[in-house]
């Protein structure tokens, strides 16, 4: 599932106390209004032993790619909704050859009404 396709209305019908996770995924705001919060963190380690087919010096260390994504999903009626998802992509441990895609401090990933 894509984050924008998740639906947590079922949490409103629970007949037991909600867990911490459920309290973040379904925050009641009124009769049919609710808010859902979420976050995601992904990390990837990359190492190249023969960069540019061996034309560049071998790097003895790799580097980490970090991706953070945060979203807020606000439903104020059955047909009214705003979804906002922000992303941040950072790189650590790479000393040379930084390119524009290596760093994305904060940007909109999705935004719709």
PyMOL commands that set and color helices and strands:
alter all, ss='L'
color gray80, all
select helices_A, chain A and resi 3-5+9-13+20-25+51-54+100-102
alter helices_A, ss='H'
color red, helices_A
select strands_A, chain A and resi 27-28+34-46+63-75+81-92+104-112
alter strands_A, ss='S'
color yellow, strands_A
deselect
rebuild
show_as cartoon
